[in-house]
Amino acid sequence: RSHARLIGGFIWDWADQGLREKAADGSMFWAYGGDYGDDPNDGNFCCNGLVQPDRTPNPSLYEVKKVYQRIHVTPIDLAAGVVAVENEYDFVTLGFVEGAWELTCDGAVVQQGKLPALTLAPKARQNVAIPLQSPQPLAGAEYWLKVTFTLAQDMPWAERGHVMAWDQLQVPVAVPAVPVADLAAMGAVELRQEADAYTVSGANFTVAVGNRSGAIESLVFNGTELMASPLVPNFWRVPIDNDNGNDMPQRQGVWRNAGPGRTVESVKAQQIAPQMARITAVATLPVGEGTQYVTTYDVYGNGDILVAVSLNPSGDNIPDLPRLGMQMAVPAPFATMSWFGRGPHESYWDRKTGQAVGLYSGPVAEQVHVYVRPQENGNKTDVRWLILTDQNGNGLMAIGAPLLDVSAWPFSMADLEQARHINDLPRRDFITVNLDYKQMGVGGDDSWGARTHPEYTLPAKPYTYRFRLRPYSLEMGPTRTLARQGLPSAD
């Protein structure tokens, strides 16, 4: 679209070229180069398609469909509901599609309707007025307009209702400021120094930060432990095929052990107010010349924990970070994942156009996408908040300040990195949760040397990011309401 005489892009490849095989235990997997004793071989090099060998879509297919769509909606005056519709087709009018719209508030549909019939000629553009009514603004809420075009009748290649195109636009609604919780109205917290940890306890929770790890090692809420492993820094991702093709593990490998190999210099705690305590952990990473990593935990009497991370690389020639985030695990019963962000499929910094901002929910197992060769997967971008819940609706929230990349897997990152085939991935009695500032893009110009574009990388420079953890039970009310509540500053 940016060049008058360029048609594309052309994607190599359409389908993963793998062969269905059975392991000795009867489990199925996709075989690739080297699995038949063939040497030399190119491994899974030919498993680079938009669909898997059985034509199950890979998440990239949804991105391609969105980029290739030939109907486009752009804002003219969103406050008045006026948009422009463009027909990018070369030969057909838009009489073959039906248009519909919906307005959402924090992911919930509050208004919807149909567009008038369009007979827009090829390469033409026209303004359309959508009868939006001024919503009753909720404090801190986001309003999004989504316009969708579907087939108006059955076609030889798809049935009526098949989505041909969609666009999503954020509507400028003047919303009241986010309410800030009253510190004085919260219950008191007790800060205690134990032999191996600092603990902060409130009316129905206790959080423990280890003296040696500088990490949250336990979070008990209403008598239930919410953590299966500590919340620790993580700068690594299981290499994707493009990473291996451009030698990312070698170039950026210093970050692989940066979290596990950190040296905790100090863990200090102070009572900021009767209703709040602060624990600060200072660590040095084995990167460069003493790269500093500081984590601050502000624990409030209502159970909120504000986690603030500061990374300050020191030294020359430090490579880009594959990822800047934190990782933990929760017990297996917290197996339902709900989030407000891009979805429903996985998305990444440089591959998120095809995923709309919305409210999504489903089993953790369904958020995993197992590629022919298991690798990094399941990331959700631009996440405002996430919650993992059990069958009773209780669980743990993570709220970005403002946005996070998140993912959850029913296995460990080590399991993922060691697996060569889809049947190598176990199902554990815990769920790995990634709460990231960001991870580098996935690239894809080619898979044998091209690197991620510079604008989607994380140079070694100072970073800060924050998020809030909150134990949750149903009597607390809607998660959307809790996510919009601010915390009083302690500074």
C-alpha positions as CSV (number, residue, x, y, z in Angstrom):
1,R,0.0,0.0,0.0
2,S,3.0,2.3,0.4
3,H,4.3,1.6,-3.1
4,A,2.4,2.2,-6.3
5,R,3.9,-0.8,-8.1
6,L,4.5,-3.4,-5.4
7,I,2.1,-6.2,-4.7
8,G,2.4,-8.1,-1.5
9,G,3.6,-9.3,0.8
10,F,4.2,-12.8,-0.4
11,I,4.4,-15.3,2.5
12,W,6.5,-18.4,2.6
13,D,4.9,-20.7,3.5
14,W,1.2,-21.6,3.4
15,A,1.4,-24.8,5.4
16,D,3.8,-26.5,7.8
17,Q,5.4,-29.4,6.1
18,G,5.3,-32.1,8.8
19,L,4.3,-35.7,8.8
20,R,1.9,-37.2,11.3
21,E,3.6,-39.9,13.4
22,K,2.8,-41.8,16.6
23,A,5.3,-42.2,19.5
24,A,5.8,-45.4,21.4
25,D,3.2,-44.5,23.9
26,G,0.6,-43.9,21.2
27,S,0.7,-40.1,21.4
28,M,0.6,-38.2,18.1
29,F,3.2,-35.7,16.9
30,W,4.4,-33.9,13.8
31,A,7.7,-35.2,12.5
32,Y,10.2,-33.2,10.6
33,G,13.8,-33.2,9.5
34,G,16.0,-35.6,11.5
35,D,13.1,-37.7,12.9
36,Y,13.8,-40.5,10.4
37,G,17.5,-40.8,10.9
38,D,18.1,-38.5,7.9
39,D,21.4,-36.6,8.1
40,P,22.0,-33.9,7.0
41,N,18.6,-32.3,7.5
42,D,17.1,-28.9,8.0
43,G,15.2,-29.7,11.2
44,N,11.8,-28.1,11.2
45,F,12.8,-25.4,8.7
46,C,9.9,-26.3,6.4
47,C,7.4,-26.0,9.3
48,N,7.0,-22.3,8.7
49,G,3.4,-22.0,7.5
50,L,0.3,-20.0,8.3
51,V,-1.4,-23.3,9.0
52,Q,-0.2,-26.5,10.5
53,P,0.1,-29.8,8.5
54,D,-3.6,-30.6,9.2
55,R,-4.5,-27.0,8.2
56,T,-5.2,-25.9,11.8
57,P,-4.5,-22.1,11.7
58,N,-1.4,-20.8,13.3
59,P,-2.1,-17.4,15.1
60,S,-0.2,-15.6,12.3
61,L,-3.1,-16.5,9.9
62,Y,-5.4,-14.1,11.7
63,E,-2.8,-11.3,11.3
64,V,-2.5,-12.0,7.6
65,K,-6.3,-11.9,7.1
66,K,-6.6,-8.6,8.9
67,V,-3.7,-7.0,6.9
68,Y,-5.1,-8.3,3.6
69,Q,-8.7,-7.1,4.1
70,R,-10.0,-4.9,1.4
71,I,-12.5,-2.8,3.3
72,H,-11.3,-0.2,5.7
73,V,-12.9,2.1,8.3
74,T,-11.2,5.3,9.4
75,P,-12.3,8.0,11.8
76,I,-13.8,11.3,10.6
77,D,-15.6,12.6,13.7
78,L,-15.9,9.7,16.2
79,A,-17.6,11.9,18.8
80,A,-20.4,12.4,16.3
81,G,-20.2,8.8,15.0
82,V,-18.9,9.7,11.6
83,V,-16.4,7.3,9.9
84,A,-15.1,6.8,6.4
85,V,-15.6,3.5,4.6
86,E,-13.2,2.6,1.8
87,N,-13.6,-0.1,-0.8
88,E,-10.1,-1.2,-1.8
89,Y,-11.4,-3.9,-4.1
90,D,-10.5,-3.5,-7.8
91,F,-13.7,-4.7,-9.5
92,V,-16.6,-5.3,-7.0
93,T,-19.0,-3.0,-5.2
94,L,-19.7,-3.5,-1.5
95,G,-23.2,-4.8,-2.1
96,F,-21.9,-8.3,-1.3
97,V,-21.3,-7.5,2.4
98,E,-23.4,-6.4,5.4
99,G,-22.0,-4.0,7.9
100,A,-22.6,-4.0,11.6
101,W,-21.2,-1.9,14.5
102,E,-20.9,-2.2,18.3
103,L,-19.7,0.1,21.0
104,T,-18.0,-1.5,24.0
105,C,-17.2,-0.1,27.5
106,D,-14.2,-1.9,28.9
107,G,-15.1,-4.8,26.6
108,A,-18.8,-5.0,27.4
109,V,-21.2,-4.2,24.5
110,V,-23.3,-1.2,25.4
111,Q,-24.7,-0.2,21.9
112,Q,-24.9,-2.0,18.6
113,G,-26.6,-1.8,15.2
114,K,-26.4,-2.4,11.5
115,L,-24.9,-0.1,8.8
116,P,-27.1,1.0,5.9
117,A,-26.7,-1.1,2.7
118,L,-23.5,0.0,0.9
119,T,-23.1,0.0,-2.9
120,L,-19.7,1.7,-2.7
121,A,-17.8,1.4,-6.0
122,P,-14.3,-0.1,-6.3
123,K,-11.6,2.2,-5.1
124,A,-14.3,4.6,-3.7
125,R,-14.7,6.1,-0.3
126,Q,-17.7,7.5,1.6
127,N,-18.6,8.9,5.0
128,V,-21.1,6.9,7.1
129,A,-22.9,8.2,10.2
130,I,-23.2,5.7,13.0
131,P,-26.1,6.6,15.4
132,L,-23.9,6.5,18.5
133,Q,-25.6,7.7,21.7
134,S,-23.5,9.5,24.3
135,P,-22.8,6.8,26.9
136,Q,-23.0,7.4,30.6
137,P,-19.2,7.6,31.2
138,L,-17.7,5.4,33.8
139,A,-14.6,6.5,35.7
140,G,-11.5,5.4,33.9
141,A,-13.4,3.3,31.3
142,E,-12.4,2.8,27.7
143,Y,-14.9,3.0,24.8
144,W,-14.2,1.2,21.5
145,L,-16.2,1.2,18.3
146,K,-15.8,-1.9,16.2
147,V,-17.2,-2.1,12.6
148,T,-17.5,-5.5,11.0
149,F,-18.3,-6.5,7.4
150,T,-19.7,-10.0,6.7
151,L,-20.9,-11.9,3.6
152,A,-24.5,-11.0,2.9
153,Q,-25.2,-14.4,1.3
154,D,-23.6,-17.8,0.9
155,M,-20.7,-18.0,-1.5
156,P,-18.9,-21.1,-3.0
157,W,-16.0,-20.5,-0.6
158,A,-17.8,-19.4,2.6
159,E,-21.2,-19.1,4.1
160,R,-23.2,-16.0,4.9
161,G,-21.9,-14.3,8.0
162,H,-18.2,-15.0,7.2
163,V,-16.2,-12.0,8.4
164,M,-14.5,-10.2,5.5
165,A,-13.1,-7.2,7.3
166,W,-13.2,-5.3,10.6
167,D,-11.7,-2.2,12.2
168,Q,-11.7,-1.0,15.7
169,L,-11.5,2.7,16.8
170,Q,-11.2,4.1,20.3
171,V,-14.0,6.6,20.9
172,P,-13.0,9.8,22.7
173,V,-15.4,9.9,25.7
174,A,-14.7,12.3,28.6
175,V,-14.6,10.0,31.5
176,P,-14.2,10.9,35.2
177,A,-10.9,10.3,36.9
178,V,-10.2,6.9,38.3
179,P,-11.3,6.9,42.0
180,V,-8.4,6.5,44.4
181,A,-8.9,4.1,47.3
182,D,-8.9,5.8,50.7
183,L,-5.8,4.6,52.6
184,A,-7.2,5.6,56.0
185,A,-10.3,3.5,55.3
186,M,-8.2,0.3,54.8
187,G,-7.5,-2.2,57.4
188,A,-4.2,-2.1,59.2
189,V,-1.3,-4.3,58.1
190,E,1.3,-6.0,60.3
191,L,4.9,-6.0,59.1
192,R,7.1,-8.7,60.6
193,Q,10.7,-9.8,60.1
194,E,10.9,-13.6,60.1
195,A,14.1,-15.7,60.0
196,D,14.0,-16.0,56.2
197,A,11.4,-13.5,55.0
198,Y,9.5,-10.3,55.6
199,T,5.8,-10.9,56.0
200,V,2.9,-8.4,55.7
201,S,-0.4,-9.5,57.0
202,G,-3.9,-8.0,56.8
203,A,-7.4,-9.1,57.7
204,N,-7.5,-11.9,55.2
205,F,-4.1,-12.1,53.6
206,T,-0.4,-12.6,54.2
207,V,2.4,-11.9,51.7
208,A,6.0,-13.0,52.2
209,V,9.1,-11.7,50.5
210,G,12.2,-13.9,50.9
211,N,15.3,-12.4,52.3
212,R,17.5,-14.4,49.9
213,S,15.3,-14.2,46.8
214,G,14.0,-10.7,47.1
215,A,10.8,-12.2,45.6
216,I,7.2,-12.7,46.7
217,E,7.4,-16.3,47.8
218,S,3.9,-16.7,49.3
219,L,0.5,-15.0,49.0
220,V,-2.2,-16.5,51.2
221,F,-5.7,-15.2,50.8
222,N,-8.6,-16.4,52.9
223,G,-6.5,-19.4,53.9
224,T,-5.6,-20.4,50.4
225,E,-2.1,-20.2,48.9
226,L,-2.2,-18.4,45.6
227,M,1.4,-19.0,44.6
228,A,3.0,-22.3,43.5
229,S,6.4,-20.6,42.8
230,P,7.8,-17.2,43.6
231,L,7.4,-14.0,41.5
232,V,10.9,-13.7,40.0
233,P,12.5,-11.5,37.3
234,N,12.6,-13.0,33.8
235,F,14.5,-11.7,30.8
236,W,14.4,-14.7,28.5
237,R,12.0,-16.3,26.1
238,V,12.0,-19.8,24.7
239,P,13.6,-19.2,21.2
240,I,11.2,-19.1,18.3
241,D,12.2,-20.4,14.9
242,N,13.1,-16.9,13.8
243,D,15.3,-16.4,16.9
244,N,17.2,-19.6,16.1
245,G,17.6,-18.5,12.5
246,N,19.2,-15.2,13.5
247,D,21.4,-16.6,16.3
248,M,19.4,-14.8,19.1
249,P,20.3,-17.4,21.7
250,Q,24.0,-16.7,21.1
251,R,23.7,-12.9,20.6
252,Q,21.4,-12.3,23.6
253,G,22.2,-15.4,25.7
254,V,23.6,-13.4,28.6
255,W,20.0,-12.5,29.6
256,R,19.0,-16.2,29.9
257,N,20.6,-16.6,33.3
258,A,20.2,-12.9,34.4
259,G,17.2,-13.7,36.5
260,P,18.1,-17.0,38.1
261,G,21.8,-15.8,38.5
262,R,21.0,-12.5,40.2
263,T,22.7,-11.6,43.5
264,V,20.3,-10.1,46.1
265,E,22.3,-7.4,47.8
266,S,19.6,-6.3,50.3
267,V,16.0,-6.7,51.3
268,K,14.6,-3.9,53.5
269,A,11.2,-3.1,54.8
270,Q,9.4,-0.2,56.4
271,Q,5.9,0.6,57.7
272,I,4.8,3.6,55.6
273,A,1.4,3.9,57.4
274,P,-0.7,1.7,59.6
275,Q,-2.4,0.5,56.5
276,M,0.7,0.1,54.3
277,A,4.1,-1.5,54.3
278,R,6.9,-1.3,51.7
279,I,9.5,-4.0,51.0
280,T,12.5,-3.1,48.7
281,A,14.8,-5.7,47.2
282,V,18.0,-4.6,45.5
283,A,19.8,-7.2,43.2
284,T,22.8,-7.3,40.9
285,L,22.4,-9.2,37.6
286,P,25.3,-11.1,36.0
287,V,25.1,-8.8,32.9
288,G,27.6,-6.1,32.0
289,E,29.3,-4.5,34.9
290,G,26.9,-5.0,37.8
291,T,23.5,-4.3,36.2
292,Q,21.2,-3.2,39.0
293,Y,17.6,-4.6,39.4
294,V,15.4,-3.1,42.1
295,T,11.9,-4.4,43.0
296,T,9.6,-2.5,45.3
297,Y,6.5,-4.1,46.9
298,D,3.9,-1.7,48.4
299,V,1.4,-3.8,50.3
300,Y,-1.9,-2.2,51.2
301,G,-4.5,-3.0,53.8
302,N,-7.1,-3.9,51.2
303,G,-4.8,-6.7,49.8
304,D,-3.4,-4.9,46.8
305,I,0.3,-5.3,46.1
306,L,1.9,-2.7,43.9
307,V,5.0,-4.2,42.2
308,A,7.5,-1.7,40.8
309,V,10.5,-2.8,38.8
310,S,13.6,-0.8,37.9
311,L,16.3,-2.1,35.6
312,N,19.6,-0.1,35.1
313,P,22.1,-1.9,32.8
314,S,25.7,-1.0,33.4
315,G,28.6,-1.6,31.0
316,D,29.4,-1.5,27.3
317,N,28.1,-3.7,24.5
318,I,25.3,-5.2,26.4
319,P,22.9,-6.9,23.9
320,D,19.2,-6.2,23.6
321,L,16.8,-7.9,26.1
322,P,14.7,-10.7,24.7
323,R,12.1,-9.8,27.4
324,L,11.6,-7.6,30.4
325,G,9.2,-9.2,32.9
326,M,8.4,-11.3,35.9
327,Q,7.3,-14.9,36.1
328,M,5.5,-16.9,38.7
329,A,3.3,-20.0,39.0
330,V,-0.2,-20.4,40.6
331,P,-1.8,-23.7,41.6
332,A,-3.4,-25.8,38.8
333,P,-7.0,-25.1,40.0
334,F,-6.7,-21.5,38.9
335,A,-7.2,-22.6,35.4
336,T,-9.5,-20.0,33.9
337,M,-7.9,-17.0,32.4
338,S,-9.8,-13.7,31.7
339,W,-8.3,-10.5,30.5
340,F,-9.0,-7.1,29.0
341,G,-6.6,-6.5,26.2
342,R,-5.9,-7.8,22.7
343,G,-7.3,-11.2,21.8
344,P,-8.6,-13.8,21.6
345,H,-5.5,-15.3,19.9
346,E,-1.9,-14.7,20.8
347,S,-0.3,-11.5,19.7
348,Y,3.2,-9.9,19.9
349,W,4.6,-6.4,19.7
350,D,5.0,-6.5,15.9
351,R,2.1,-8.9,15.2
352,K,-1.0,-7.6,17.0
353,T,-3.0,-5.8,14.2
354,G,-5.3,-8.8,13.8
355,Q,-6.3,-9.0,17.5
356,A,-8.9,-6.6,18.8
357,V,-9.0,-5.0,22.2
358,G,-11.7,-6.7,24.2
359,L,-12.8,-8.7,27.2
360,Y,-11.9,-12.4,26.8
361,S,-12.0,-15.5,28.9
362,G,-11.3,-19.2,28.6
363,P,-9.3,-22.2,30.0
364,V,-5.6,-21.7,30.3
365,A,-5.0,-24.8,28.2
366,E,-6.8,-23.1,25.3
367,Q,-4.5,-20.0,25.5
368,V,-1.5,-22.2,24.6
369,H,-0.6,-22.6,20.9
370,V,1.6,-25.6,20.4
371,Y,3.7,-25.1,17.3
372,V,5.1,-28.1,15.4
373,R,8.3,-27.4,17.3
374,P,7.2,-26.1,20.7
375,Q,8.5,-22.6,21.4
376,E,7.4,-19.2,22.9
377,N,3.6,-18.9,22.5
378,G,0.4,-17.6,23.9
379,N,1.4,-14.0,24.6
380,K,-1.4,-11.4,24.9
381,T,-0.4,-7.7,24.2
382,D,-1.8,-4.4,25.5
383,V,-3.4,-6.1,28.5
384,R,-5.1,-3.8,31.0
385,W,-5.8,-6.5,33.5
386,L,-5.7,-10.3,33.9
387,I,-7.3,-12.7,36.4
388,L,-6.8,-16.4,36.9
389,T,-9.7,-18.0,38.7
390,D,-10.8,-21.4,40.1
391,Q,-14.2,-23.1,39.6
392,N,-15.6,-20.9,42.4
393,G,-14.5,-17.6,40.7
394,N,-11.8,-16.9,43.2
395,G,-8.3,-16.1,42.2
396,L,-5.5,-13.6,41.5
397,M,-5.7,-10.4,39.5
398,A,-2.8,-8.6,37.8
399,I,-3.5,-5.0,36.8
400,G,-1.1,-3.1,34.5
401,A,0.0,0.4,35.1
402,P,-0.9,1.0,32.4
403,L,-0.4,-2.1,30.1
404,L,1.2,-5.5,30.3
405,D,2.1,-8.4,28.0
406,V,0.8,-11.6,29.7
407,S,0.7,-15.3,29.1
408,A,-0.2,-18.5,31.1
409,W,0.9,-22.1,30.4
410,P,0.1,-25.4,32.1
411,F,3.8,-26.2,32.2
412,S,7.1,-24.5,32.9
413,M,9.3,-22.5,30.7
414,A,12.0,-25.2,31.0
415,D,9.4,-27.8,29.8
416,L,8.7,-25.6,26.8
417,E,12.4,-25.1,26.0
418,Q,13.2,-28.8,26.2
419,A,10.3,-30.1,24.1
420,R,11.1,-31.0,20.5
421,H,7.6,-32.2,19.5
422,I,4.1,-31.4,20.6
423,N,3.8,-34.7,22.6
424,D,6.9,-33.7,24.7
425,L,5.0,-31.1,26.6
426,P,3.7,-32.3,30.0
427,R,0.8,-30.9,32.0
428,R,1.9,-29.9,35.4
429,D,0.1,-29.3,38.7
430,F,0.8,-25.5,38.4
431,I,0.3,-22.8,35.9
432,T,3.2,-20.6,34.8
433,V,2.2,-16.9,34.6
434,N,4.2,-14.3,32.7
435,L,3.6,-10.6,33.6
436,D,5.8,-8.6,31.3
437,Y,6.6,-5.1,30.5
438,K,7.2,-6.3,27.0
439,Q,9.1,-8.9,24.9
440,M,10.9,-8.3,21.6
441,G,8.9,-8.7,18.4
442,V,8.9,-12.0,16.5
443,G,10.2,-10.7,13.2
444,G,9.7,-12.9,10.2
445,D,11.2,-11.2,7.2
446,D,12.9,-14.5,6.7
447,S,13.8,-17.3,9.1
448,W,17.5,-17.7,8.4
449,G,19.1,-14.5,9.5
450,A,16.7,-11.5,9.5
451,R,16.4,-9.9,12.9
452,T,13.5,-8.3,14.5
453,H,13.0,-4.7,13.3
454,P,14.8,-2.2,15.6
455,E,11.6,-0.5,16.6
456,Y,10.4,-3.8,18.2
457,T,13.5,-4.5,20.2
458,L,14.4,-3.8,23.9
459,P,17.9,-2.0,23.9
460,A,19.9,-2.4,27.1
461,K,18.9,0.9,28.8
462,P,17.1,1.9,32.0
463,Y,13.5,0.7,32.3
464,T,10.8,0.9,34.9
465,Y,7.4,-0.7,34.9
466,R,4.6,-1.4,37.4
467,F,1.7,-3.6,38.0
468,R,-0.7,-4.5,40.8
469,L,-1.5,-7.9,42.2
470,R,-4.8,-8.4,44.0
471,P,-6.3,-11.5,45.5
472,Y,-9.9,-11.8,44.4
473,S,-13.1,-13.3,45.6
474,L,-16.6,-13.0,44.1
475,E,-18.0,-10.8,46.9
476,M,-15.5,-8.1,45.9
477,G,-17.6,-7.3,42.9
478,P,-16.9,-7.0,39.2
479,T,-13.2,-7.3,38.2
480,R,-13.6,-4.4,35.8
481,T,-14.6,-2.2,38.7
482,L,-11.6,-3.3,40.8
483,A,-9.2,-2.8,37.9
484,R,-10.3,0.8,37.5
485,Q,-9.6,1.7,41.2
486,G,-6.5,3.7,41.9
487,L,-4.1,3.3,44.8
488,P,-3.0,6.2,47.0
489,S,0.6,7.2,46.6
490,A,3.0,6.5,49.4
491,D,5.6,9.1,48.2
